[in-house]
Amino acid sequence: MKTAGMEFFCYHRDRPGSMALRYELLEEHWSYMDRYAAEMIARGPTFAEDGETLTGSVHIVDLPDPAAARAFAFDEPSYQAGAYRDVLLRRWRNMLGRTMWDFPGGRTGGDRFLVLGLGPEGDADLVVPPDQDELIAFGPLLSDDGAIWVGTAALVRAPDSDAARAVLDANRYAAVEVHAWEFGGRR
């Protein structure tokens, strides 16, 4: 994995009714992301409970600085075209030290989820859960300067959303979101 400087978690959340636009822009989106292949830690779409309706797009990237991260997030073709309703962009720290392509479980087999623990500001004393076998990516969401913990983002393989949610201690967060997720990139 190439290290450029700072890791960022970017979650573009779809605007309701934008699925046709997302599919129309799919090749542009992939071409844009291809430019960041060396910096990519993880990527992939999130889905509604039906497993088919897109709800967002996750990218974890290693970039030189916050300005580069903002450019990455807001120059993305689907964002520019209005397909997304909002963007969660946060500093992040790769506590597993690997990319999703290094996940021992591979690209297939089992259900995968994005788990977001959003919480009050506090110390960034987050520890990796002891059973790491099902973690694809894991790390704290941080303030812009990287000093304050504001939540946690995890990509996990789990039998269901409840098991995925259990990766985070719900008592530590104001809210925990779980989204169906799959490995992204060109098929």
C-alpha positions as a Markdown table, in Angstrom:
| # | Residue | x | y | z |
|---|---|---|---|---|
| 1 | Met | 0.0 | 0.0 | 0.0 |
| 2 | Lys | 1.4 | 3.4 | -1.0 |
| 3 | Thr | 1.3 | 6.0 | 1.8 |
| 4 | Ala | 0.7 | 9.6 | 0.8 |
| 5 | Gly | 0.1 | 11.1 | 4.2 |
| 6 | Met | -3.4 | 11.1 | 5.7 |
| 7 | Glu | -6.2 | 8.7 | 5.6 |
| 8 | Phe | -9.8 | 9.8 | 4.9 |
| 9 | Phe | -13.2 | 8.1 | 5.1 |
| 10 | Cys | -15.6 | 9.4 | 2.5 |
| 11 | Tyr | -19.3 | 8.3 | 2.4 |
| 12 | His | -21.4 | 9.8 | -0.4 |
| 13 | Arg | -25.1 | 9.2 | 0.5 |
| 14 | Asp | -27.5 | 8.9 | -2.4 |
| 15 | Arg | -30.2 | 11.3 | -3.0 |
| 16 | Pro | -33.6 | 9.5 | -3.1 |
| 17 | Gly | -34.6 | 8.7 | -6.7 |
| 18 | Ser | -31.0 | 9.1 | -8.1 |
| 19 | Met | -30.4 | 5.4 | -9.0 |
| 20 | Ala | -30.9 | 6.0 | -12.7 |
| 21 | Leu | -28.4 | 8.9 | -12.6 |
| 22 | Arg | -25.9 | 6.7 | -10.7 |
| 23 | Tyr | -26.1 | 4.0 | -13.3 |
| 24 | Glu | -25.8 | 6.5 | -16.1 |
| 25 | Leu | -22.6 | 7.8 | -14.5 |
| 26 | Leu | -21.1 | 4.5 | -13.5 |
| 27 | Glu | -18.3 | 4.4 | -16.0 |
| 28 | Glu | -17.4 | 8.1 | -15.2 |
| 29 | His | -17.4 | 7.2 | -11.5 |
| 30 | Trp | -15.1 | 4.2 | -12.1 |
| 31 | Ser | -12.8 | 6.1 | -14.3 |
| 32 | Tyr | -12.5 | 8.9 | -11.7 |
| 33 | Met | -11.8 | 6.3 | -9.0 |
| 34 | Asp | -9.2 | 4.6 | -11.2 |
| 35 | Arg | -7.1 | 7.7 | -10.8 |
| 36 | Tyr | -6.9 | 7.0 | -7.1 |
| 37 | Ala | -6.2 | 3.2 | -7.3 |
| 38 | Ala | -2.8 | 3.5 | -5.6 |
| 39 | Glu | -4.3 | 5.5 | -2.7 |
| 40 | Met | -7.4 | 3.4 | -2.2 |
| 41 | Ile | -7.7 | 1.5 | 1.1 |
| 42 | Ala | -11.3 | 0.4 | 0.6 |
| 43 | Arg | -14.3 | 1.2 | -1.6 |
| 44 | Gly | -17.7 | 0.0 | -2.5 |
| 45 | Pro | -21.4 | 0.7 | -2.7 |
| 46 | Thr | -24.0 | 0.5 | 0.1 |
| 47 | Phe | -27.5 | -0.9 | -0.4 |
| 48 | Ala | -31.0 | -0.7 | 1.0 |
| 49 | Glu | -32.4 | -3.8 | 2.7 |
| 50 | Asp | -33.6 | -5.2 | -0.7 |
| 51 | Gly | -29.9 | -5.7 | -1.6 |
| 52 | Glu | -30.4 | -3.9 | -5.0 |
| 53 | Thr | -31.2 | -0.3 | -4.4 |
| 54 | Leu | -28.0 | 1.8 | -4.1 |
| 55 | Thr | -27.9 | 4.1 | -1.0 |
| 56 | Gly | -24.4 | 5.4 | -1.1 |
| 57 | Ser | -20.7 | 4.9 | -2.0 |
| 58 | Val | -17.8 | 4.4 | 0.5 |
| 59 | His | -14.2 | 5.3 | -0.2 |
| 60 | Ile | -11.3 | 5.1 | 2.2 |
| 61 | Val | -8.3 | 6.8 | 0.7 |
| 62 | Asp | -4.8 | 7.9 | 1.7 |
| 63 | Leu | -4.2 | 11.4 | 0.4 |
| 64 | Pro | -1.7 | 14.2 | 1.0 |
| 65 | Asp | -3.9 | 16.6 | 3.0 |
| 66 | Pro | -7.5 | 17.8 | 3.7 |
| 67 | Ala | -7.6 | 19.9 | 0.6 |
| 68 | Ala | -6.9 | 16.8 | -1.6 |
| 69 | Ala | -9.6 | 14.9 | 0.3 |
| 70 | Arg | -12.2 | 17.6 | -0.3 |
| 71 | Ala | -11.3 | 17.7 | -4.0 |
| 72 | Phe | -11.6 | 13.9 | -4.1 |
| 73 | Ala | -15.0 | 14.0 | -2.5 |
| 74 | Phe | -16.5 | 17.0 | -4.3 |
| 75 | Asp | -15.1 | 16.6 | -7.8 |
| 76 | Glu | -16.5 | 13.0 | -8.0 |
| 77 | Pro | -18.8 | 12.9 | -11.1 |
| 78 | Ser | -21.9 | 11.6 | -9.3 |
| 79 | Tyr | -21.6 | 14.3 | -6.7 |
| 80 | Gln | -21.1 | 17.0 | -9.4 |
| 81 | Ala | -24.3 | 15.7 | -11.2 |
| 82 | Gly | -26.4 | 15.8 | -8.0 |
| 83 | Ala | -26.8 | 12.1 | -7.3 |
| 84 | Tyr | -25.7 | 12.4 | -3.7 |
| 85 | Arg | -27.7 | 14.2 | -0.9 |
| 86 | Asp | -24.7 | 14.6 | 1.4 |
| 87 | Val | -21.1 | 13.6 | 2.0 |
| 88 | Leu | -19.5 | 12.4 | 5.3 |
| 89 | Leu | -15.8 | 13.2 | 4.9 |
| 90 | Arg | -13.6 | 12.6 | 8.0 |
| 91 | Arg | -10.0 | 11.9 | 8.8 |
| 92 | Trp | -9.6 | 8.2 | 9.5 |
| 93 | Arg | -6.9 | 5.9 | 10.9 |
| 94 | Asn | -6.3 | 2.5 | 9.4 |
| 95 | Met | -6.0 | 0.3 | 12.6 |
| 96 | Leu | -5.7 | -2.9 | 10.6 |
| 97 | Gly | -2.8 | -1.6 | 8.4 |
| 98 | Arg | -4.1 | -3.2 | 5.3 |
| 99 | Thr | -6.4 | -2.6 | 2.3 |
| 100 | Met | -9.7 | -4.4 | 1.6 |
| 101 | Trp | -7.8 | -6.4 | -1.1 |
| 102 | Asp | -5.6 | -7.8 | 1.7 |
| 103 | Phe | -8.7 | -9.1 | 3.7 |
| 104 | Pro | -8.0 | -12.8 | 4.3 |
| 105 | Gly | -11.7 | -13.6 | 3.6 |
| 106 | Gly | -11.5 | -12.4 | 0.0 |
| 107 | Arg | -14.1 | -10.6 | -2.1 |
| 108 | Thr | -16.8 | -13.2 | -2.0 |
| 109 | Gly | -18.6 | -15.3 | 0.6 |
| 110 | Gly | -20.8 | -14.0 | 3.3 |
| 111 | Asp | -22.6 | -10.7 | 3.7 |
| 112 | Arg | -20.7 | -7.5 | 4.2 |
| 113 | Phe | -21.6 | -4.3 | 6.0 |
| 114 | Leu | -20.6 | -0.7 | 6.7 |
| 115 | Val | -20.9 | 0.0 | 10.4 |
| 116 | Leu | -20.7 | 3.7 | 11.5 |
| 117 | Gly | -20.6 | 4.6 | 15.1 |
| 118 | Leu | -21.3 | 8.3 | 15.4 |
| 119 | Gly | -20.8 | 9.8 | 18.8 |
| 120 | Pro | -19.9 | 12.5 | 21.1 |
| 121 | Glu | -16.4 | 13.8 | 20.9 |
| 122 | Gly | -14.0 | 12.0 | 23.1 |
| 123 | Asp | -10.6 | 10.4 | 23.4 |
| 124 | Ala | -9.4 | 8.4 | 20.4 |
| 125 | Asp | -8.5 | 5.4 | 22.5 |
| 126 | Leu | -10.4 | 3.0 | 20.2 |
| 127 | Val | -9.1 | -0.6 | 20.2 |
| 128 | Val | -9.5 | -3.1 | 17.5 |
| 129 | Pro | -12.0 | -5.8 | 18.6 |
| 130 | Pro | -10.2 | -9.0 | 19.6 |
| 131 | Asp | -11.8 | -11.1 | 16.9 |
| 132 | Gln | -10.4 | -9.5 | 13.7 |
| 133 | Asp | -11.1 | -12.3 | 11.3 |
| 134 | Glu | -14.2 | -10.7 | 9.9 |
| 135 | Leu | -13.0 | -7.1 | 9.9 |
| 136 | Ile | -12.2 | -5.8 | 6.4 |
| 137 | Ala | -11.4 | -2.2 | 7.5 |
| 138 | Phe | -11.6 | -0.6 | 10.9 |
| 139 | Gly | -10.6 | 2.8 | 12.4 |
| 140 | Pro | -11.7 | 6.0 | 14.1 |
| 141 | Leu | -13.4 | 8.9 | 12.5 |
| 142 | Leu | -11.4 | 12.0 | 13.5 |
| 143 | Ser | -11.7 | 15.8 | 13.6 |
| 144 | Asp | -10.1 | 17.7 | 10.7 |
| 145 | Asp | -6.9 | 18.0 | 12.6 |
| 146 | Gly | -6.9 | 14.3 | 13.5 |
| 147 | Ala | -6.8 | 15.1 | 17.3 |
| 148 | Ile | -10.4 | 14.4 | 18.4 |
| 149 | Trp | -12.3 | 11.1 | 18.0 |
| 150 | Val | -15.8 | 11.7 | 16.6 |
| 151 | Gly | -16.8 | 8.1 | 15.7 |
| 152 | Thr | -15.8 | 4.8 | 14.2 |
| 153 | Ala | -16.1 | 3.3 | 10.7 |
| 154 | Ala | -15.8 | -0.4 | 10.1 |
| 155 | Leu | -16.3 | -2.7 | 7.1 |
| 156 | Val | -17.2 | -6.2 | 8.3 |
| 157 | Arg | -18.2 | -9.6 | 7.1 |
| 158 | Ala | -21.1 | -10.8 | 9.2 |
| 159 | Pro | -24.1 | -13.2 | 9.0 |
| 160 | Asp | -26.6 | -10.3 | 9.4 |
| 161 | Ser | -26.9 | -6.7 | 10.4 |
| 162 | Asp | -27.2 | -7.4 | 14.1 |
| 163 | Ala | -23.9 | -9.3 | 14.1 |
| 164 | Ala | -22.3 | -6.5 | 12.2 |
| 165 | Arg | -23.7 | -3.9 | 14.6 |
| 166 | Ala | -22.1 | -5.8 | 17.5 |
| 167 | Val | -18.6 | -4.9 | 16.3 |
| 168 | Leu | -19.1 | -1.6 | 18.0 |
| 169 | Asp | -20.1 | -1.0 | 21.6 |
| 170 | Ala | -23.4 | 0.8 | 21.2 |
| 171 | Asn | -23.0 | 2.4 | 24.6 |
| 172 | Arg | -20.1 | 4.4 | 23.3 |
| 173 | Tyr | -22.0 | 6.1 | 20.5 |
| 174 | Ala | -24.9 | 8.5 | 20.1 |
| 175 | Ala | -26.0 | 6.4 | 17.1 |
| 176 | Val | -24.8 | 3.3 | 15.2 |
| 177 | Glu | -25.7 | 2.9 | 11.5 |
| 178 | Val | -25.5 | -0.4 | 9.6 |
| 179 | His | -25.6 | -0.5 | 5.8 |
| 180 | Ala | -25.3 | -3.5 | 3.5 |
| 181 | Trp | -22.0 | -3.0 | 1.6 |
| 182 | Glu | -20.0 | -4.8 | -1.0 |
| 183 | Phe | -16.5 | -4.7 | -2.4 |
| 184 | Gly | -16.4 | -2.0 | -5.0 |
| 185 | Gly | -14.5 | -1.4 | -8.2 |
| 186 | Arg | -14.9 | -2.5 | -11.8 |
| 187 | Arg | -16.6 | -5.8 | -12.3 |
